[in-house]
Amino acid sequence: MAMDAVNRLSVIATGMGQLKNQFQQRHRVLNFLLKSVRTMDPVRKDARIRASRKHIKGLEKRQHAMKAMEASPSSTICHGKNNRD
């Protein structure tokens, strides 16, 4: 049982690392667009900015869900430990 929780935490940690990389990439794109790409059509630029912001919000939701999952196995481990005493 404890091994399942450890494996789950490992998967969550890996996912959090991937999310961090995606956040950084999306923020770089957004900053690039916000710093004004003069050769780009303004309508297209605004659409890409909106899409980047929407993607970042989606990543934030995934991060929040992973943090909730991360808290769940640790409480299970604590409860399992208390039941043995």
PDB file of N, CA, C and O in Angstrom:
ATOM      1  N   MET A   1       0.826  -1.195   0.000  1.00  0.00           N
ATOM      2  CA  MET A   1       0.000   0.000   0.000  1.00  0.00           C
ATOM      3  C   MET A   1       0.868   1.256   0.000  1.00  0.00           C
ATOM      4  O   MET A   1       0.626   2.176  -0.781  1.00  0.00           O
ATOM      5  N   ALA A   2       1.866   1.299   0.861  1.00  0.00           N
ATOM      6  CA  ALA A   2       2.741   2.466   0.933  1.00  0.00           C
ATOM      7  C   ALA A   2       3.518   2.637  -0.373  1.00  0.00           C
ATOM      8  O   ALA A   2       3.800   3.760  -0.792  1.00  0.00           O
ATOM      9  N   MET A   3       3.865   1.508  -1.015  1.00  0.00           N
ATOM     10  CA  MET A   3       4.603   1.591  -2.275  1.00  0.00           C
ATOM     11  C   MET A   3       3.752   2.238  -3.359  1.00  0.00           C
ATOM     12  O   MET A   3       4.267   2.998  -4.179  1.00  0.00           O
ATOM     13  N   ASP A   4       2.443   1.942  -3.370  1.00  0.00           N
ATOM     14  CA  ASP A   4       1.542   2.574  -4.331  1.00  0.00           C
ATOM     15  C   ASP A   4       1.545   4.090  -4.136  1.00  0.00           C
ATOM     16  O   ASP A   4       1.574   4.845  -5.108  1.00  0.00           O
ATOM     17  N   ALA A   5       1.517   4.525  -2.889  1.00  0.00           N
ATOM     18  CA  ALA A   5       1.526   5.960  -2.592  1.00  0.00           C
ATOM     19  C   ALA A   5       2.843   6.586  -3.036  1.00  0.00           C
ATOM     20  O   ALA A   5       2.856   7.696  -3.568  1.00  0.00           O
ATOM     21  N   VAL A   6       3.944   5.882  -2.819  1.00  0.00           N
ATOM     22  CA  VAL A   6       5.254   6.397  -3.224  1.00  0.00           C
ATOM     23  C   VAL A   6       5.319   6.511  -4.752  1.00  0.00           C
ATOM     24  O   VAL A   6       5.808   7.506  -5.286  1.00  0.00           O
ATOM     25  N   ASN A   7       4.825   5.491  -5.442  1.00  0.00           N
ATOM     26  CA  ASN A   7       4.805   5.535  -6.912  1.00  0.00           C
ATOM     27  C   ASN A   7       3.926   6.675  -7.409  1.00  0.00           C
ATOM     28  O   ASN A   7       4.276   7.372  -8.361  1.00  0.00           O
ATOM     29  N   ARG A   8       2.792   6.855  -6.760  1.00  0.00           N
ATOM     30  CA  ARG A   8       1.883   7.929  -7.150  1.00  0.00           C
ATOM     31  C   ARG A   8       2.549   9.298  -6.943  1.00  0.00           C
ATOM     32  O   ARG A   8       2.432  10.182  -7.792  1.00  0.00           O
ATOM     33  N   LEU A   9       3.235   9.464  -5.829  1.00  0.00           N
ATOM     34  CA  LEU A   9       3.942  10.723  -5.572  1.00  0.00           C
ATOM     35  C   LEU A   9       5.030  10.963  -6.615  1.00  0.00           C
ATOM     36  O   LEU A   9       5.263  12.098  -7.032  1.00  0.00           O
ATOM     37  N   SER A  10       5.687   9.895  -7.028  1.00  0.00           N
ATOM     38  CA  SER A  10       6.726  10.011  -8.052  1.00  0.00           C
ATOM     39  C   SER A  10       6.135  10.473  -9.380  1.00  0.00           C
ATOM     40  O   SER A  10       6.705  11.328 -10.058  1.00  0.00           O
ATOM     41  N   VAL A  11       4.996   9.904  -9.743  1.00  0.00           N
ATOM     42  CA  VAL A  11       4.318  10.289 -10.985  1.00  0.00           C
ATOM     43  C   VAL A  11       3.880  11.750 -10.898  1.00  0.00           C
ATOM     44  O   VAL A  11       4.009  12.498 -11.867  1.00  0.00           O
ATOM     45  N   ILE A  12       3.367  12.152  -9.745  1.00  0.00           N
ATOM     46  CA  ILE A  12       2.924  13.535  -9.556  1.00  0.00           C
ATOM     47  C   ILE A  12       4.109  14.488  -9.659  1.00  0.00           C
ATOM     48  O   ILE A  12       4.009  15.538 -10.293  1.00  0.00           O
ATOM     49  N   ALA A  13       5.226  14.128  -9.040  1.00  0.00           N
ATOM     50  CA  ALA A  13       6.422  14.979  -9.093  1.00  0.00           C
ATOM     51  C   ALA A  13       6.904  15.142 -10.534  1.00  0.00           C
ATOM     52  O   ALA A  13       7.294  16.238 -10.937  1.00  0.00           O
ATOM     53  N   THR A  14       6.878  14.068 -11.302  1.00  0.00           N
ATOM     54  CA  THR A  14       7.264  14.137 -12.714  1.00  0.00           C
ATOM     55  C   THR A  14       6.315  15.055 -13.477  1.00  0.00           C
ATOM     56  O   THR A  14       6.746  15.885 -14.279  1.00  0.00           O
ATOM     57  N   GLY A  15       5.028  14.896 -13.219  1.00  0.00           N
ATOM     58  CA  GLY A  15       4.036  15.742 -13.875  1.00  0.00           C
ATOM     59  C   GLY A  15       4.201  17.207 -13.520  1.00  0.00           C
ATOM     60  O   GLY A  15       4.036  18.080 -14.371  1.00  0.00           O
ATOM     61  N   MET A  16       4.527  17.476 -12.266  1.00  0.00           N
ATOM     62  CA  MET A  16       4.745  18.862 -11.837  1.00  0.00           C
ATOM     63  C   MET A  16       5.945  19.462 -12.560  1.00  0.00           C
ATOM     64  O   MET A  16       5.917  20.635 -12.935  1.00  0.00           O
ATOM     65  N   GLY A  17       6.991  18.681 -12.757  1.00  0.00           N
ATOM     66  CA  GLY A  17       8.165  19.154 -13.497  1.00  0.00           C
ATOM     67  C   GLY A  17       7.813  19.480 -14.938  1.00  0.00           C
ATOM     68  O   GLY A  17       8.264  20.488 -15.482  1.00  0.00           O
ATOM     69  N   GLN A  18       7.005  18.624 -15.556  1.00  0.00           N
ATOM     70  CA  GLN A  18       6.575  18.867 -16.928  1.00  0.00           C
ATOM     71  C   GLN A  18       5.709  20.133 -17.010  1.00  0.00           C
ATOM     72  O   GLN A  18       5.840  20.931 -17.939  1.00  0.00           O
ATOM     73  N   LEU A  19       4.825  20.298 -16.019  1.00  0.00           N
ATOM     74  CA  LEU A  19       3.998  21.501 -15.983  1.00  0.00           C
ATOM     75  C   LEU A  19       4.854  22.756 -15.871  1.00  0.00           C
ATOM     76  O   LEU A  19       4.585  23.759 -16.531  1.00  0.00           O
ATOM     77  N   LYS A  20       5.881  22.696 -15.039  1.00  0.00           N
ATOM     78  CA  LYS A  20       6.771  23.848 -14.868  1.00  0.00           C
ATOM     79  C   LYS A  20       7.411  24.222 -16.204  1.00  0.00           C
ATOM     80  O   LYS A  20       7.496  25.400 -16.552  1.00  0.00           O
ATOM     81  N   ASN A  21       7.859  23.216 -16.946  1.00  0.00           N
ATOM     82  CA  ASN A  21       8.467  23.469 -18.254  1.00  0.00           C
ATOM     83  C   ASN A  21       7.456  24.085 -19.225  1.00  0.00           C
ATOM     84  O   ASN A  21       7.787  24.998 -19.983  1.00  0.00           O
ATOM     85  N   GLN A  22       6.224  23.577 -19.193  1.00  0.00           N
ATOM     86  CA  GLN A  22       5.195  24.108 -20.074  1.00  0.00           C
ATOM     87  C   GLN A  22       4.844  25.548 -19.702  1.00  0.00           C
ATOM     88  O   GLN A  22       4.631  26.387 -20.578  1.00  0.00           O
ATOM     89  N   PHE A  23       4.784  25.830 -18.389  1.00  0.00           N
ATOM     90  CA  PHE A  23       4.542  27.202 -17.931  1.00  0.00           C
ATOM     91  C   PHE A  23       5.606  28.138 -18.486  1.00  0.00           C
ATOM     92  O   PHE A  23       5.295  29.193 -19.039  1.00  0.00           O
ATOM     93  N   GLN A  24       6.866  27.740 -18.332  1.00  0.00           N
ATOM     94  CA  GLN A  24       7.963  28.585 -18.800  1.00  0.00           C
ATOM     95  C   GLN A  24       7.879  28.830 -20.300  1.00  0.00           C
ATOM     96  O   GLN A  24       8.074  29.953 -20.765  1.00  0.00           O
ATOM     97  N   GLN A  25       7.590  27.785 -21.047  1.00  0.00           N
ATOM     98  CA  GLN A  25       7.490  27.913 -22.499  1.00  0.00           C
ATOM     99  C   GLN A  25       6.336  28.843 -22.872  1.00  0.00           C
ATOM    100  O   GLN A  25       6.502  29.721 -23.718  1.00  0.00           O
ATOM    101  N   ARG A  26       5.174  28.661 -22.254  1.00  0.00           N
ATOM    102  CA  ARG A  26       4.008  29.483 -22.568  1.00  0.00           C
ATOM    103  C   ARG A  26       4.239  30.940 -22.190  1.00  0.00           C
ATOM    104  O   ARG A  26       3.815  31.845 -22.910  1.00  0.00           O
ATOM    105  N   HIS A  27       4.912  31.173 -21.057  1.00  0.00           N
ATOM    106  CA  HIS A  27       5.201  32.544 -20.638  1.00  0.00           C
ATOM    107  C   HIS A  27       6.195  33.215 -21.592  1.00  0.00           C
ATOM    108  O   HIS A  27       6.092  34.414 -21.850  1.00  0.00           O
ATOM    109  N   ARG A  28       7.153  32.448 -22.115  1.00  0.00           N
ATOM    110  CA  ARG A  28       8.085  33.014 -23.096  1.00  0.00           C
ATOM    111  C   ARG A  28       7.340  33.454 -24.355  1.00  0.00           C
ATOM    112  O   ARG A  28       7.598  34.531 -24.893  1.00  0.00           O
ATOM    113  N   VAL A  29       6.413  32.612 -24.822  1.00  0.00           N
ATOM    114  CA  VAL A  29       5.615  32.956 -26.003  1.00  0.00           C
ATOM    115  C   VAL A  29       4.784  34.199 -25.733  1.00  0.00           C
ATOM    116  O   VAL A  29       4.736  35.117 -26.551  1.00  0.00           O
ATOM    117  N   LEU A  30       4.128  34.219 -24.572  1.00  0.00           N
ATOM    118  CA  LEU A  30       3.289  35.358 -24.223  1.00  0.00           C
ATOM    119  C   LEU A  30       4.108  36.645 -24.127  1.00  0.00           C
ATOM    120  O   LEU A  30       3.696  37.683 -24.647  1.00  0.00           O
ATOM    121  N   ASN A  31       5.252  36.582 -23.473  1.00  0.00           N
ATOM    122  CA  ASN A  31       6.117  37.767 -23.359  1.00  0.00           C
ATOM    123  C   ASN A  31       6.594  38.241 -24.725  1.00  0.00           C
ATOM    124  O   ASN A  31       6.653  39.442 -24.989  1.00  0.00           O
ATOM    125  N   PHE A  32       6.931  37.296 -25.586  1.00  0.00           N
ATOM    126  CA  PHE A  32       7.350  37.644 -26.939  1.00  0.00           C
ATOM    127  C   PHE A  32       6.239  38.399 -27.661  1.00  0.00           C
ATOM    128  O   PHE A  32       6.485  39.415 -28.311  1.00  0.00           O
ATOM    129  N   LEU A  33       5.018  37.892 -27.541  1.00  0.00           N
ATOM    130  CA  LEU A  33       3.887  38.534 -28.214  1.00  0.00           C
ATOM    131  C   LEU A  33       3.576  39.899 -27.608  1.00  0.00           C
ATOM    132  O   LEU A  33       3.256  40.846 -28.326  1.00  0.00           O
ATOM    133  N   LEU A  34       3.673  39.993 -26.291  1.00  0.00           N
ATOM    134  CA  LEU A  34       3.364  41.252 -25.621  1.00  0.00           C
ATOM    135  C   LEU A  34       4.400  42.337 -25.912  1.00  0.00           C
ATOM    136  O   LEU A  34       4.089  43.527 -25.871  1.00  0.00           O
ATOM    137  N   LYS A  35       5.634  41.920 -26.207  1.00  0.00           N
ATOM    138  CA  LYS A  35       6.684  42.902 -26.498  1.00  0.00           C
ATOM    139  C   LYS A  35       6.556  43.461 -27.908  1.00  0.00           C
ATOM    140  O   LYS A  35       7.417  44.201 -28.382  1.00  0.00           O
ATOM    141  N   SER A  36       5.485  43.100 -28.553  1.00  0.00           N
ATOM    142  CA  SER A  36       5.131  43.657 -29.845  1.00  0.00           C
ATOM    143  C   SER A  36       5.934  43.063 -30.985  1.00  0.00           C
ATOM    144  O   SER A  36       7.128  43.312 -31.148  1.00  0.00           O
ATOM    145  N   VAL A  37       5.253  42.300 -31.731  1.00  0.00           N
ATOM    146  CA  VAL A  37       5.795  41.787 -32.975  1.00  0.00           C
ATOM    147  C   VAL A  37       5.165  42.648 -34.060  1.00  0.00           C
ATOM    148  O   VAL A  37       4.032  42.405 -34.475  1.00  0.00           O
ATOM    149  N   ARG A  38       5.889  43.634 -34.507  1.00  0.00           N
ATOM    150  CA  ARG A  38       5.334  44.632 -35.422  1.00  0.00           C
ATOM    151  C   ARG A  38       4.959  44.061 -36.784  1.00  0.00           C
ATOM    152  O   ARG A  38       4.078  44.590 -37.461  1.00  0.00           O
ATOM    153  N   THR A  39       5.615  43.000 -37.179  1.00  0.00           N
ATOM    154  CA  THR A  39       5.323  42.431 -38.498  1.00  0.00           C
ATOM    155  C   THR A  39       4.079  41.548 -38.476  1.00  0.00           C
ATOM    156  O   THR A  39       3.581  41.155 -39.531  1.00  0.00           O
ATOM    157  N   MET A  40       3.577  41.234 -37.290  1.00  0.00           N
ATOM    158  CA  MET A  40       2.429  40.352 -37.179  1.00  0.00           C
ATOM    159  C   MET A  40       1.129  41.154 -37.246  1.00  0.00           C
ATOM    160  O   MET A  40       1.036  42.255 -36.704  1.00  0.00           O
ATOM    161  N   ASP A  41       0.145  40.593 -37.907  1.00  0.00           N
ATOM    162  CA  ASP A  41      -1.180  41.198 -37.988  1.00  0.00           C
ATOM    163  C   ASP A  41      -1.740  41.357 -36.566  1.00  0.00           C
ATOM    164  O   ASP A  41      -1.748  40.384 -35.812  1.00  0.00           O
ATOM    165  N   PRO A  42      -2.205  42.547 -36.182  1.00  0.00           N
ATOM    166  CA  PRO A  42      -2.689  42.791 -34.819  1.00  0.00           C
ATOM    167  C   PRO A  42      -3.816  41.846 -34.381  1.00  0.00           C
ATOM    168  O   PRO A  42      -3.867  41.439 -33.220  1.00  0.00           O
ATOM    169  N   VAL A  43      -4.703  41.503 -35.293  1.00  0.00           N
ATOM    170  CA  VAL A  43      -5.797  40.586 -34.953  1.00  0.00           C
ATOM    171  C   VAL A  43      -5.242  39.204 -34.633  1.00  0.00           C
ATOM    172  O   VAL A  43      -5.651  38.564 -33.664  1.00  0.00           O
ATOM    173  N   ARG A  44      -4.316  38.760 -35.452  1.00  0.00           N
ATOM    174  CA  ARG A  44      -3.684  37.449 -35.225  1.00  0.00           C
ATOM    175  C   ARG A  44      -2.879  37.462 -33.926  1.00  0.00           C
ATOM    176  O   ARG A  44      -2.902  36.498 -33.160  1.00  0.00           O
ATOM    177  N   LYS A  45      -2.177  38.552 -33.689  1.00  0.00           N
ATOM    178  CA  LYS A  45      -1.383  38.691 -32.468  1.00  0.00           C
ATOM    179  C   LYS A  45      -2.286  38.613 -31.236  1.00  0.00           C
ATOM    180  O   LYS A  45      -1.974  37.891 -30.289  1.00  0.00           O
ATOM    181  N   ASP A  46      -3.401  39.348 -31.239  1.00  0.00           N
ATOM    182  CA  ASP A  46      -4.332  39.312 -30.113  1.00  0.00           C
ATOM    183  C   ASP A  46      -4.904  37.907 -29.900  1.00  0.00           C
ATOM    184  O   ASP A  46      -5.067  37.460 -28.764  1.00  0.00           O
ATOM    185  N   ALA A  47      -5.203  37.227 -30.990  1.00  0.00           N
ATOM    186  CA  ALA A  47      -5.725  35.862 -30.884  1.00  0.00           C
ATOM    187  C   ALA A  47      -4.694  34.932 -30.245  1.00  0.00           C
ATOM    188  O   ALA A  47      -5.043  34.093 -29.414  1.00  0.00           O
ATOM    189  N   ARG A  48      -3.444  35.080 -30.627  1.00  0.00           N
ATOM    190  CA  ARG A  48      -2.384  34.240 -30.046  1.00  0.00           C
ATOM    191  C   ARG A  48      -2.157  34.571 -28.578  1.00  0.00           C
ATOM    192  O   ARG A  48      -1.884  33.675 -27.779  1.00  0.00           O
ATOM    193  N   ILE A  49      -2.266  35.842 -28.213  1.00  0.00           N
ATOM    194  CA  ILE A  49      -2.128  36.233 -26.808  1.00  0.00           C
ATOM    195  C   ILE A  49      -3.252  35.608 -25.990  1.00  0.00           C
ATOM    196  O   ILE A  49      -3.012  35.055 -24.916  1.00  0.00           O
ATOM    197  N   ARG A  50      -4.484  35.697 -26.502  1.00  0.00           N
ATOM    198  CA  ARG A  50      -5.622  35.088 -25.794  1.00  0.00           C
ATOM    199  C   ARG A  50      -5.440  33.583 -25.658  1.00  0.00           C
ATOM    200  O   ARG A  50      -5.705  33.017 -24.598  1.00  0.00           O
ATOM    201  N   ALA A  51      -4.986  32.932 -26.729  1.00  0.00           N
ATOM    202  CA  ALA A  51      -4.771  31.484 -26.696  1.00  0.00           C
ATOM    203  C   ALA A  51      -3.692  31.117 -25.681  1.00  0.00           C
ATOM    204  O   ALA A  51      -3.834  30.131 -24.958  1.00  0.00           O
ATOM    205  N   SER A  52      -2.626  31.893 -25.622  1.00  0.00           N
ATOM    206  CA  SER A  52      -1.552  31.622 -24.659  1.00  0.00           C
ATOM    207  C   SER A  52      -2.054  31.781 -23.230  1.00  0.00           C
ATOM    208  O   SER A  52      -1.741  30.964 -22.364  1.00  0.00           O
ATOM    209  N   ARG A  53      -2.824  32.823 -22.984  1.00  0.00           N
ATOM    210  CA  ARG A  53      -3.367  33.034 -21.640  1.00  0.00           C
ATOM    211  C   ARG A  53      -4.330  31.914 -21.253  1.00  0.00           C
ATOM    212  O   ARG A  53      -4.338  31.469 -20.106  1.00  0.00           O
ATOM    213  N   LYS A  54      -5.135  31.463 -22.205  1.00  0.00           N
ATOM    214  CA  LYS A  54      -6.070  30.359 -21.945  1.00  0.00           C
ATOM    215  C   LYS A  54      -5.293  29.082 -21.621  1.00  0.00           C
ATOM    216  O   LYS A  54      -5.654  28.339 -20.708  1.00  0.00           O
ATOM    217  N   HIS A  55      -4.241  28.841 -22.366  1.00  0.00           N
ATOM    218  CA  HIS A  55      -3.413  27.652 -22.123  1.00  0.00           C
ATOM    219  C   HIS A  55      -2.771  27.727 -20.738  1.00  0.00           C
ATOM    220  O   HIS A  55      -2.716  26.721 -20.031  1.00  0.00           O
ATOM    221  N   ILE A  56      -2.293  28.887 -20.348  1.00  0.00           N
ATOM    222  CA  ILE A  56      -1.680  29.061 -19.033  1.00  0.00           C
ATOM    223  C   ILE A  56      -2.710  28.789 -17.937  1.00  0.00           C
ATOM    224  O   ILE A  56      -2.385  28.157 -16.931  1.00  0.00           O
ATOM    225  N   LYS A  57      -3.947  29.257 -18.117  1.00  0.00           N
ATOM    226  CA  LYS A  57      -4.993  28.982 -17.124  1.00  0.00           C
ATOM    227  C   LYS A  57      -5.269  27.491 -17.021  1.00  0.00           C
ATOM    228  O   LYS A  57      -5.494  26.977 -15.925  1.00  0.00           O
ATOM    229  N   GLY A  58      -5.256  26.789 -18.150  1.00  0.00           N
ATOM    230  CA  GLY A  58      -5.431  25.339 -18.143  1.00  0.00           C
ATOM    231  C   GLY A  58      -4.302  24.646 -17.385  1.00  0.00           C
ATOM    232  O   GLY A  58      -4.538  23.698 -16.636  1.00  0.00           O
ATOM    233  N   LEU A  59      -3.078  25.125 -17.586  1.00  0.00           N
ATOM    234  CA  LEU A  59      -1.936  24.565 -16.865  1.00  0.00           C
ATOM    235  C   LEU A  59      -2.067  24.813 -15.367  1.00  0.00           C
ATOM    236  O   LEU A  59      -1.718  23.951 -14.560  1.00  0.00           O
ATOM    237  N   GLU A  60      -2.569  25.988 -14.994  1.00  0.00           N
ATOM    238  CA  GLU A  60      -2.765  26.293 -13.572  1.00  0.00           C
ATOM    239  C   GLU A  60      -3.795  25.354 -12.947  1.00  0.00           C
ATOM    240  O   GLU A  60      -3.632  24.926 -11.804  1.00  0.00           O
ATOM    241  N   LYS A  61      -4.851  25.035 -13.690  1.00  0.00           N
ATOM    242  CA  LYS A  61      -5.866  24.096 -13.187  1.00  0.00           C
ATOM    243  C   LYS A  61      -5.260  22.704 -12.998  1.00  0.00           C
ATOM    244  O   LYS A  61      -5.515  22.035 -11.997  1.00  0.00           O
ATOM    245  N   ARG A  62      -4.452  22.278 -13.978  1.00  0.00           N
ATOM    246  CA  ARG A  62      -3.793  20.961 -13.853  1.00  0.00           C
ATOM    247  C   ARG A  62      -2.854  20.938 -12.654  1.00  0.00           C
ATOM    248  O   ARG A  62      -2.778  19.943 -11.932  1.00  0.00           O
ATOM    249  N   GLN A  63      -2.137  22.046 -12.447  1.00  0.00           N
ATOM    250  CA  GLN A  63      -1.215  22.123 -11.317  1.00  0.00           C
ATOM    251  C   GLN A  63      -1.986  22.032  -9.999  1.00  0.00           C
ATOM    252  O   GLN A  63      -1.560  21.333  -9.079  1.00  0.00           O
ATOM    253  N   HIS A  64      -3.098  22.721  -9.908  1.00  0.00           N
ATOM    254  CA  HIS A  64      -3.923  22.690  -8.702  1.00  0.00           C
ATOM    255  C   HIS A  64      -4.422  21.261  -8.443  1.00  0.00           C
ATOM    256  O   HIS A  64      -4.405  20.794  -7.304  1.00  0.00           O
ATOM    257  N   ALA A  65      -4.864  20.572  -9.499  1.00  0.00           N
ATOM    258  CA  ALA A  65      -5.336  19.193  -9.355  1.00  0.00           C
ATOM    259  C   ALA A  65      -4.213  18.267  -8.897  1.00  0.00           C
ATOM    260  O   ALA A  65      -4.432  17.383  -8.068  1.00  0.00           O
ATOM    261  N   MET A  66      -3.014  18.468  -9.434  1.00  0.00           N
ATOM    262  CA  MET A  66      -1.883  17.631  -9.035  1.00  0.00           C
ATOM    263  C   MET A  66      -1.498  17.871  -7.583  1.00  0.00           C
ATOM    264  O   MET A  66      -1.137  16.937  -6.867  1.00  0.00           O
ATOM    265  N   LYS A  67      -1.575  19.124  -7.151  1.00  0.00           N
ATOM    266  CA  LYS A  67      -1.265  19.423  -5.754  1.00  0.00           C
ATOM    267  C   LYS A  67      -2.274  18.752  -4.835  1.00  0.00           C
ATOM    268  O   LYS A  67      -1.908  18.271  -3.763  1.00  0.00           O
ATOM    269  N   ALA A  68      -3.539  18.713  -5.238  1.00  0.00           N
ATOM    270  CA  ALA A  68      -4.569  18.040  -4.452  1.00  0.00           C
ATOM    271  C   ALA A  68      -4.298  16.542  -4.402  1.00  0.00           C
ATOM    272  O   ALA A  68      -4.464  15.915  -3.355  1.00  0.00           O
ATOM    273  N   MET A  69      -3.882  15.965  -5.530  1.00  0.00           N
ATOM    274  CA  MET A  69      -3.554  14.540  -5.569  1.00  0.00           C
ATOM    275  C   MET A  69      -2.331  14.249  -4.705  1.00  0.00           C
ATOM    276  O   MET A  69      -2.247  13.208  -4.055  1.00  0.00           O
ATOM    277  N   GLU A  70      -1.399  15.176  -4.712  1.00  0.00           N
ATOM    278  CA  GLU A  70      -0.169  15.017  -3.937  1.00  0.00           C
ATOM    279  C   GLU A  70      -0.492  14.969  -2.446  1.00  0.00           C
ATOM    280  O   GLU A  70       0.130  14.209  -1.704  1.00  0.00           O
ATOM    281  N   ALA A  71      -1.444  15.761  -2.008  1.00  0.00           N
ATOM    282  CA  ALA A  71      -1.828  15.794  -0.602  1.00  0.00           C
ATOM    283  C   ALA A  71      -2.549  14.511  -0.201  1.00  0.00           C
ATOM    284  O   ALA A  71      -2.414  14.061   0.937  1.00  0.00           O
ATOM    285  N   SER A  72      -3.293  13.929  -1.094  1.00  0.00           N
ATOM    286  CA  SER A  72      -4.076  12.737  -0.798  1.00  0.00           C
ATOM    287  C   SER A  72      -3.232  11.527  -0.391  1.00  0.00           C
ATOM    288  O   SER A  72      -3.514  10.939   0.653  1.00  0.00           O
ATOM    289  N   PRO A  73      -2.206  11.118  -1.164  1.00  0.00           N
ATOM    290  CA  PRO A  73      -1.420   9.952  -0.751  1.00  0.00           C
ATOM    291  C   PRO A  73      -0.671  10.167   0.564  1.00  0.00           C
ATOM    292  O   PRO A  73      -0.513   9.224   1.339  1.00  0.00           O
ATOM    293  N   SER A  74      -0.214  11.372   0.825  1.00  0.00           N
ATOM    294  CA  SER A  74       0.531  11.595   2.057  1.00  0.00           C
ATOM    295  C   SER A  74      -0.381  11.437   3.260  1.00  0.00           C
ATOM    296  O   SER A  74       0.056  10.945   4.300  1.00  0.00           O
ATOM    297  N   SER A  75      -1.637  11.843   3.140  1.00  0.00           N
ATOM    298  CA  SER A  75      -2.559  11.646   4.260  1.00  0.00           C
ATOM    299  C   SER A  75      -2.873  10.163   4.406  1.00  0.00           C
ATOM    300  O   SER A  75      -3.076   9.682   5.520  1.00  0.00           O
ATOM    301  N   THR A  76      -2.916   9.430   3.289  1.00  0.00           N
ATOM    302  CA  THR A  76      -3.143   7.989   3.359  1.00  0.00           C
ATOM    303  C   THR A  76      -1.987   7.308   4.066  1.00  0.00           C
ATOM    304  O   THR A  76      -2.196   6.401   4.871  1.00  0.00           O
ATOM    305  N   ILE A  77      -0.770   7.738   3.772  1.00  0.00           N
ATOM    306  CA  ILE A  77       0.401   7.157   4.424  1.00  0.00           C
ATOM    307  C   ILE A  77       0.337   7.431   5.926  1.00  0.00           C
ATOM    308  O   ILE A  77       0.613   6.541   6.730  1.00  0.00           O
ATOM    309  N   CYS A  78      -0.019   8.638   6.303  1.00  0.00           N
ATOM    310  CA  CYS A  78      -0.100   8.989   7.721  1.00  0.00           C
ATOM    311  C   CYS A  78      -1.168   8.160   8.410  1.00  0.00           C
ATOM    312  O   CYS A  78      -0.940   7.660   9.511  1.00  0.00           O
ATOM    313  N   HIS A  79      -2.330   8.004   7.789  1.00  0.00           N
ATOM    314  CA  HIS A  79      -3.403   7.230   8.389  1.00  0.00           C
ATOM    315  C   HIS A  79      -3.005   5.759   8.522  1.00  0.00           C
ATOM    316  O   HIS A  79      -3.308   5.111   9.524  1.00  0.00           O
ATOM    317  N   GLY A  80      -2.320   5.240   7.494  1.00  0.00           N
ATOM    318  CA  GLY A  80      -1.868   3.854   7.562  1.00  0.00           C
ATOM    319  C   GLY A  80      -0.868   3.658   8.695  1.00  0.00           C
ATOM    320  O   GLY A  80      -0.883   2.628   9.369  1.00  0.00           O
ATOM    321  N   LYS A  81      -0.014   4.629   8.902  1.00  0.00           N
ATOM    322  CA  LYS A  81       0.970   4.549   9.963  1.00  0.00           C
ATOM    323  C   LYS A  81       0.287   4.580  11.328  1.00  0.00           C
ATOM    324  O   LYS A  81       0.666   3.830  12.228  1.00  0.00           O
ATOM    325  N   ASN A  82      -0.707   5.434  11.487  1.00  0.00           N
ATOM    326  CA  ASN A  82      -1.421   5.536  12.755  1.00  0.00           C
ATOM    327  C   ASN A  82      -2.206   4.280  13.067  1.00  0.00           C
ATOM    328  O   ASN A  82      -2.350   3.929  14.238  1.00  0.00           O
ATOM    329  N   ASN A  83      -2.720   3.586  12.055  1.00  0.00           N
ATOM    330  CA  ASN A  83      -3.493   2.383  12.274  1.00  0.00           C
ATOM    331  C   ASN A  83      -2.628   1.239  12.782  1.00  0.00           C
ATOM    332  O   ASN A  83      -3.137   0.329  13.437  1.00  0.00           O
ATOM    333  N   ARG A  84      -1.343   1.268  12.495  1.00  0.00           N
ATOM    334  CA  ARG A  84      -0.432   0.208  12.941  1.00  0.00           C
ATOM    335  C   ARG A  84      -0.067   0.369  14.405  1.00  0.00           C
ATOM    336  O   ARG A  84       0.240  -0.618  15.074  1.00  0.00           O
ATOM    337  N   ASP A  85      -0.096   1.603  14.920  1.00  0.00           N
ATOM    338  CA  ASP A  85       0.318   1.848  16.298  1.00  0.00           C
ATOM    339  C   ASP A  85      -0.656   1.295  17.295  1.00  0.00           C
ATOM    340  O   ASP A  85      -0.445   1.422  18.501  1.00  0.00           O
TER     341      ASP A  85
END
